[in-house]
Amino acid sequence: MSYFGSALLNINQKTGRVVSITLYLLTFFVLIFCYLPNFFGSFTFLDDDSLINIPQLRLPFSWKLFKVLFTPGYHIDFYPLRDLSYWLDINLFQSFPNPKEVIEFDTDPFRLHNFILFLLSGVGLLQLFLKLKIPVLLANILTCLWLVNPFHYEMIAWISARKDIMAMFFMIWSAVFWIQYTKKRAHFWGVSSLIFFICSLLSKTTFVFVPFAAAFYYFAKKELKNKTLYLVTAILLSTGWALLQRWHYSHVVDVRFNYPISYQIPASVAALGRMCLGLIFYQFNTVDTYNWGEWLHLNKRFIWPGIATWGFIIFTLFSALKKRSIGWYLIFFFATYLPTSGIIFNHVNFYSVRYFEASFLVLIISLAFFVKKRFGRFDMNRLLIVTSAVFLWFSYGLFQESKSWSSNLKLLHKAMNLTPGNPGLLTLYLLRLKEVSFHEKPEGPIHQLIKKVE
């Protein structure tokens, strides 16, 4: 097989190179066009400002700084590495004469930081594809489609989502280094993988179950040799950090809810349904569209897509029993979905789209294997037509997302059109209408609600 996978795609290297370069140039243009204009706006909602406008993040670089950041309870959140990245943004690019004064921060460095981490995650994803022996042209196409998918907009534009992009960035590169270790048996790569995984945990516990899934995978395939030390270390660190996080968010800052499992499961299924729809249809990607507890009420319309998603997963799992190599990705899907399912950890707002980013990452890798295994040869014209159609649809969705994220009011407006019965969002919307001048006439399902309130 040639470098560009001509045996798979039935094309020569020159054509593959031209297609790849063209696609990357278009991807970069679309990303700059859709993301850059919103980098210079104000903070999104109130939590962006409240998370970074605290005196602790203005401390000089010292042991005291690290002690504060890595001590549970100094702030409402406990994501040490994310807060350290905020400290870098603040101290390198902001000026504040009085450390205790509440100031108006420049948002540019924060969002540019998110954007750079996202691009580096894309580079890591491409490397991961290549390490997994995905043909290069197919790897390039899937990487570009992953980059332009509008599903990511919240994770990049919302400064408080820094923890999500950092956790994903470190986990992707941890996986790249791990695969390199399994091939070279050089401890440099094993240690590097472990360090990056620790950094992912310190950013957010999104991938806390991945070491367990990896250990099960290698145990079942009888390939644990030379991997036990690193996997056991990662499992112990994951367990300890998860317990510390659980203690923090139950005793220091209590964000638990005490709904019965019969209430949590339908809410979780509905959230999964909406998130999977959001991978294809940008209209379903809204920020934290929960109702402060009334999830089942506002999520009922998405229960059936969620059931269909689980049905597909279970069907694939049973189908994979005969061909075990096809279904291993399901282990990693469960490992990345469970922490944010609302069942394992009772967190109040898992309904935000960025909480599904880790599972989306597993799905795109699974798609690469699916395409590689199921299609022996591609017709070049058909490949270009399908890639172009998906790329244009995602680009259009990304452009629409950029318009929604151009102001807090428009963001709330989109969320309310998706969940018009949400009184929490309606309250925020009306407060924003009072605070700012909004010249666009409200349209869609929320129009009648606003008229009634007025």
C-alpha positions in Angstrom: 0.0 0.0 0.0 1.4 3.4 -1.0 1.7 6.3 1.4 -1.6 7.7 0.4 -3.4 4.4 0.4 -3.8 4.0 -3.3 -4.8 0.3 -2.8 -7.7 1.5 -0.7 -8.7 4.6 -2.6 -7.6 3.7 -6.2 -5.8 7.0 -6.7 -2.2 8.0 -7.1 -0.1 9.9 -4.6 0.0 13.1 -6.6 -3.8 13.3 -6.7 -4.1 12.4 -3.0 -1.6 15.1 -2.1 -3.5 17.8 -4.1 -6.8 16.8 -2.5 -5.3 16.8 1.0 -3.5 20.2 0.6 -6.6 21.8 -0.9 -8.8 20.4 1.9 -6.5 21.7 4.6 -6.4 25.2 3.0 -10.1 25.3 2.8 -10.4 24.1 6.4 -8.1 26.7 7.7 -10.0 29.4 5.8 -13.4 28.3 7.1 -12.1 28.1 10.7 -10.5 31.6 10.6 -13.6 33.0 8.9 -16.1 31.5 11.4 -14.2 31.6 14.7 -12.0 34.7 14.5 -14.7 37.4 14.5 -16.2 36.2 17.8 -12.8 36.2 19.6 -13.0 39.9 20.2 -16.4 40.1 21.8 -17.4 40.1 25.5 -17.6 37.2 27.9 -20.3 34.6 27.4 -22.8 34.7 30.2 -21.6 35.4 33.7 -19.5 32.4 34.5 -16.7 33.2 32.1 -16.0 36.4 34.0 -16.5 34.9 37.4 -14.1 32.1 36.8 -11.1 34.3 36.0 -11.8 37.6 37.8 -10.5 36.3 41.1 -7.5 37.5 43.1 -5.9 34.0 43.2 -5.2 34.1 39.5 -3.2 37.3 39.8 -0.6 35.9 42.2 3.0 36.0 41.1 4.6 32.8 39.8 5.5 31.0 43.1 5.0 28.0 45.3 2.0 29.7 46.8 0.4 29.9 43.4 0.6 26.2 42.9 -0.5 25.5 46.4 -3.6 27.6 45.9 -4.4 26.1 42.5 -4.0 22.5 43.6 -5.9 22.9 46.9 -9.6 22.0 46.7 -12.0 24.7 47.9 -10.1 27.8 47.0 -12.7 28.4 44.2 -16.1 27.0 43.1 -14.3 24.8 40.5 -11.4 22.4 41.0 -9.5 22.1 37.7 -5.9 23.0 38.6 -4.3 22.8 35.1 -7.2 24.8 33.5 -6.8 27.5 36.2 -3.0 27.5 35.6 -3.7 28.2 31.9 -6.0 31.1 32.9 -3.1 32.4 35.0 -0.9 32.4 32.0 -3.4 34.3 29.9 -4.0 36.8 32.6 -0.4 37.5 33.6 1.0 37.5 30.1 -1.6 39.5 28.3 -3.6 41.6 30.9 -2.7 44.5 33.0 -4.2 45.3 36.4 -2.7 48.0 38.7 -4.7 46.7 41.7 -4.6 42.9 42.2 -7.8 42.9 44.2 -9.7 45.1 41.8 -12.4 43.6 39.6 -11.5 44.5 36.0 -12.8 44.1 32.5 -10.6 41.5 30.9 -9.5 41.4 27.3 -11.1 38.2 25.9 -8.9 37.8 22.9 -6.0 35.8 24.5 -8.4 33.4 26.2 -10.3 32.4 23.1 -7.2 32.4 20.9 -5.6 30.0 23.5 -8.7 27.7 23.1 -8.4 27.9 19.3 -4.7 27.0 19.3 -5.3 24.0 21.6 -8.1 22.9 19.2 -5.8 23.1 16.2 -3.1 21.2 18.0 -5.7 18.6 18.9 -6.5 18.3 15.2 -2.8 17.7 14.5 -2.8 15.0 17.3 -5.9 13.4 15.8 -4.2 13.1 12.4 -1.1 11.6 14.1 -3.4 9.1 15.9 -5.0 8.1 12.6 -1.6 7.5 11.1 -0.4 5.5 14.1 -3.5 3.3 13.8 -2.6 2.7 10.1 -5.5 4.6 8.6 -4.6 5.5 5.0 -3.2 9.1 4.9 -5.8 10.5 2.5 -8.7 9.1 4.5 -7.0 10.4 7.7 -6.7 13.9 6.2 -10.3 13.9 5.1 -11.6 12.8 8.5 -9.4 15.2 10.4 -10.6 18.2 8.3 -14.3 17.1 8.7 -13.7 16.8 12.4 -12.2 20.3 12.6 -15.0 22.0 10.7 -17.8 20.2 12.5 -19.9 23.0 14.2 -20.2 20.7 17.3 -17.0 22.2 18.6 -18.0 25.8 18.6 -19.0 25.9 22.3 -15.8 24.3 23.4 -13.7 27.0 21.7 -15.8 30.1 22.1 -16.8 29.6 25.7 -13.8 30.4 27.9 -15.0 28.3 30.7 -14.9 25.3 28.4 -11.0 25.5 28.5 -11.0 22.4 30.7 -12.8 20.4 28.0 -10.4 21.3 25.2 -7.4 20.8 27.4 -8.5 17.4 28.6 -9.1 16.3 25.0 -5.8 17.8 23.8 -3.7 16.0 26.4 -5.6 12.7 26.0 -5.2 12.7 22.2 -1.4 13.1 22.5 -1.3 10.7 25.3 -2.9 8.1 23.0 -0.4 9.0 20.2 2.6 8.5 22.6 1.0 5.3 24.0 0.7 3.7 20.6 4.3 4.7 19.9 5.3 3.0 23.2 3.5 -0.3 22.2 5.5 -0.3 19.0 8.9 0.9 20.1 8.9 -0.4 23.7 10.9 2.7 24.7 10.0 3.9 28.2 10.4 7.5 27.0 7.1 7.1 25.1 5.4 5.3 28.0 6.4 8.0 30.5 5.3 10.7 28.0 1.9 9.1 27.6 1.4 8.8 31.3 2.4 12.5 31.9 0.0 13.7 29.3 -2.7 11.5 30.7 -2.1 13.0 34.1 -2.4 16.5 32.6 -5.7 15.5 31.0 -7.0 14.4 34.5 -5.8 17.7 36.0 -7.7 19.6 33.3 -10.9 17.6 33.7 -11.8 14.0 34.5 -13.5 13.4 31.1 -11.2 10.4 30.3 -11.0 9.0 33.8 -12.2 5.5 32.7 -10.0 5.2 29.6 -7.2 3.3 31.4 -9.7 0.8 32.7 -11.0 0.3 29.1 -7.4 0.0 27.8 -6.5 -2.6 30.5 -9.6 -4.7 29.6 -8.8 -4.4 25.9 -5.2 -5.7 26.3 -6.3 -8.3 28.9 -8.9 -9.8 26.6 -6.4 -9.8 23.7 -3.7 -11.3 25.9 -1.4 -8.4 25.2 -0.8 -7.0 28.7 2.9 -7.8 28.6 5.1 -4.8 29.1 2.0 -2.6 29.6 1.0 -3.5 33.2 3.1 -0.9 35.0 1.8 2.1 33.1 -1.8 0.9 33.0 -1.9 0.1 36.7 -0.3 3.5 37.5 -2.9 5.2 35.3 -5.8 3.3 36.9 -4.6 4.2 40.4 -4.2 7.8 39.5 -7.6 7.9 37.8 -9.3 6.3 40.8 -7.7 8.7 43.3 -8.4 11.8 41.3 -12.0 10.8 40.6 -12.6 10.3 44.3 -11.1 13.6 45.1 -13.2 15.4 42.5 -16.3 13.6 43.7 -15.5 14.7 47.3 -15.0 18.3 46.1 -18.2 18.5 44.2 -20.3 16.9 47.0 -18.7 18.4 50.2 -16.9 21.6 49.2 -19.2 22.6 46.4 -22.4 20.5 46.3 -23.6 20.2 42.7 -25.4 16.9 43.2 -29.0 16.2 42.5 -31.0 13.5 44.2 -33.3 12.4 41.5 -34.2 8.6 41.3 -32.5 6.5 38.7 -35.9 6.2 36.9 -35.6 9.9 36.3 -31.9 10.0 35.5 -31.9 7.3 32.9 -34.5 9.0 30.5 -32.7 12.3 31.0 -29.4 10.7 30.1 -30.9 8.9 27.0 -32.5 12.1 25.8 -29.2 14.0 26.2 -27.4 11.4 24.2 -30.0 11.6 21.5 -29.7 15.4 21.2 -25.9 15.3 21.2 -25.9 12.7 18.4 -28.3 14.8 16.4 -26.0 17.7 17.0 -23.1 15.9 15.3 -25.0 16.3 12.0 -27.5 19.1 12.5 -26.0 22.3 14.1 -29.4 23.4 15.2 -29.3 21.0 18.2 -26.0 22.4 19.6 -27.0 24.9 22.3 -25.3 25.9 25.5 -26.4 24.2 28.7 -30.1 23.9 27.7 -31.2 22.4 31.0 -34.0 23.7 33.2 -32.2 23.6 36.5 -33.5 20.1 37.3 -36.5 19.8 34.9 -34.5 17.8 32.4 -37.2 15.2 31.6 -39.7 17.9 30.8 -37.6 19.6 28.2 -35.8 16.6 26.8 -38.7 14.3 26.0 -38.5 15.0 22.3 -34.9 13.7 22.2 -35.6 10.4 24.1 -36.4 8.5 20.8 -33.1 9.5 19.1 -31.3 8.5 22.3 -33.0 5.1 22.2 -32.1 4.7 18.6 -28.5 5.5 19.4 -28.3 3.0 22.2 -30.1 0.4 19.9 -27.4 0.9 17.3 -24.6 0.6 19.9 -26.1 -2.6 21.3 -26.7 -4.1 17.9 -23.1 -3.4 16.9 -21.9 -4.9 20.2 -23.7 -8.2 19.6 -22.6 -8.2 16.0 -19.1 -7.7 17.2 -19.1 -10.8 19.4 -18.3 -13.0 16.4 -15.7 -10.6 15.1 -14.2 -9.1 18.3 -11.8 -6.8 16.6 -14.7 -4.7 15.1 -16.4 -3.9 18.3 -13.6 -3.0 20.7 -14.3 0.7 20.1 -17.5 0.3 22.1 -15.5 -0.2 25.3 -13.8 3.2 24.8 -17.2 4.8 23.9 -18.6 3.7 27.2 -15.5 4.8 29.0 -15.8 8.3 27.6 -19.6 8.6 27.8 -20.2 7.4 31.3 -18.5 10.3 33.2 -20.9 12.8 31.6 -24.0 10.6 31.3 -25.6 12.0 34.5 -25.8 8.4 35.9 -22.3 7.7 37.3 -21.6 11.3 38.4 -24.7 13.3 39.4 -23.7 16.6 37.8 -26.4 19.1 37.2 -25.7 20.3 33.7 -24.2 17.4 31.6 -26.6 18.4 28.9 -24.2 20.8 27.3 -22.8 19.7 24.0 -19.2 19.9 25.0 -19.6 17.0 27.4 -20.0 14.7 24.4 -16.7 15.7 22.8 -14.8 12.7 24.2 -17.4 10.3 22.8 -17.4 12.1 19.5 -13.7 11.6 19.3 -14.1 7.8 19.8 -16.8 7.8 17.1 -14.7 9.6 14.5 -11.9 7.1 15.1 -14.4 4.2 14.8 -15.6 5.7 11.6 -12.1 5.6 10.2 -11.8 1.9 10.9 -15.3 1.3 9.5 -14.5 3.0 6.2 -11.2 1.3 6.0 -12.6 -2.2 6.6 -15.9 -2.0 4.7 -14.8 -0.3 1.5 -12.1 -2.0 -0.4 -11.8 0.6 -3.1 -13.2 4.0 -3.7 -14.2 5.8 -6.8 -12.3 9.1 -6.8 -15.3 11.1 -8.1 -17.7 9.6 -5.6 -15.2 10.3 -2.8 -14.8 13.9 -3.8 -18.6 14.4 -4.1 -19.3 12.9 -0.6 -16.4 14.8 1.1 -17.4 18.1 -0.6 -21.1 17.7 0.4 -20.3 17.0 4.1 -17.6 19.7 4.2 -20.0 22.3 2.8 -22.8 21.3 5.2 -20.4 21.5 8.2 -19.0 24.8 7.1 -22.5 26.2 6.7 -23.4 25.0 10.2 -20.2 26.5 11.6 -21.0 29.8 10.0 -24.5 29.7 11.5 -23.0 28.9 14.9 -20.7 31.9 14.6 -23.7 34.1 14.2 -25.4 32.6 17.3 -22.2 33.1 19.3 -21.8 36.8 18.3 -23.8 37.9 21.4 -25.2 36.5 24.6 -28.7 37.4 23.5 -28.5 35.5 20.2 -27.1 32.5 22.0 -30.0 32.5 24.5 -32.4 33.1 21.6 -31.1 29.9 19.8 -31.4 27.9 23.0 -34.9 29.1 23.7 -36.0 28.2 20.1 -34.9 24.6 20.8 -36.4 24.5 24.3 -39.2 27.1 24.4 -40.7 25.8 27.7 -37.6 26.5 29.7 -38.4 29.2 32.3 -34.8 29.5 33.3 -33.6 30.5 29.8 -36.7 32.8 29.4 -35.7 34.6 32.6 -32.1 35.1 31.4 -33.4 36.2 28.0 -35.7 38.9 29.5 -32.9 40.1 31.7 -30.6 40.5 28.7 -33.3 42.4 26.8 -33.4 44.9 29.7 -29.7 45.3 29.9 -28.8 45.7 26.2 -30.3 47.1 23.1 -31.5 44.3 20.8 -32.8 45.4 17.4 -33.7 42.0 16.0 -37.3 41.0 16.5 -37.6 37.7 18.4 -38.9 34.9 16.1 -39.7 31.3 16.4 -41.5 29.4 19.2 -40.3 31.8 21.9 -42.1 34.8 20.3 -45.5 33.9 21.8 -43.9 33.3 25.3 -42.2 36.7 25.3 -45.5 38.4 24.2 -47.3 36.7 27.1 -44.6 37.9 29.6 -44.7 41.4 28.3 
